[in-house]
């Protein structure tokens, strides 16, 4: 199988304060999908595709070589699936993890939950549309996470009863009443602005509570907060 595609020098400068563009790599075994994603992304100001791969193993090698700001991976790929590729690049044991967004045709694909647990910062359907795709890329590049809002609850609820094979993680300190409220809104896929409006608090207060929640739960992002809410039964499918 052909190796990963590399794009000359475009966007090849290392990360730094002077860098203007979000650098993205795409991995999908279908040429037409990669082409479509590239066209959407390259049409946006401040984002550029710097490389492509046709399978998971090549994607991991490419990501380690180029250190992009965001990796956009299909879940189902030859050689190595998106779950394992995500774990190798963004897993809990990885130093300097990369931001990975997983995409799939199937909104209840059994690999998705594992990908999120492995450290993915987003989950989208391939028909999510350009606007949501670009939002997810910006969110991942900024250290946040985005799951398509229309499937967040259904997706996480579908896996909330899966036996974990391990004890549930406990907060390092009890959650406050307000943090419990925020936990539910995050698990329901609300954005920060929607949470602020729903709970009648400022955006900065939302961010403060989110930071506190992540610290208490040992969560790296709001996806892991949402998963914890489902695993502990605070949200029912």
Secondary structure, 3 states (H helix, E strand, C coil): CCCCEECCCCCCCCCCCCCCCEEEEEECCCHHHHHHHHHHHHCCCCEEEEEEECCHHHHHHHHHHHCCCEEEEECCCCCCCHHHHHHHHHCCCCCCCCCEEEEECCCCCHHHHHHHHCCCCEEEECCCCHHHHHHHHHHHHCCCCEECHHHHHHHHHHHCCCCCCCCCCCCCCCCCHHHHHHHHHHHCCCCHHHHHHHHCCCHHHHHHHHHHHHHHHCCCCHHHHHHHHHHCCCCCC
